[in-house]
C-alpha cells in the first residue's frame, strides 16, 4: 500500500484565497526615534543625573 505524505504545515494553516483583507495597522508604540532632538537631550540628561545620584549615594 502506498502512503501519500502530506505537508502538515500547509495542510493545517488557513489558506483562504477568496477573501483578500487588508491587514489592520497596529498602533505604533513608544520610540526614541519619534522624539525631537530636545526631548532626546532631556531624556539623556535625566538618565545622566540619575546615574550621578546613584553614584554619590553609593560613595557617601
C-alpha positions, -999 to +999 in steps of 0.1 A: +000+000+000+013+034-010+011+061+017+009+097+004+028+121+027+011+154+033+028+187+041+014+191+076+023+228+079+005+239+048-023+215+055-031+229+089-028+265+080-058+285+069-055+290+032-082+313+020-076+329-014-111+342-019-111+369+007-083+394+004-084+416+035-061+445+042-040+440+074-050+461+103-025+488+111-010+485+145-008+515+168+029+524+169+045+521+203+068+545+220+101+550+202+132+572+208+132+578+171+099+597+173+113+621+199+126+655+189+162+664+195+154+685+225+133+656+240+162+632+234+186+655+251+163+660+281+159+622+284+197+617+282+203+644+308+177+628+331+195+594+328+229+610+335+216+628+366+201+596+379+234+578+373+253+605+391+228+605+420+232+567+423+270+570+422+270+596+450+245+575+470+269+546+469+300+567+477+285+587+506 
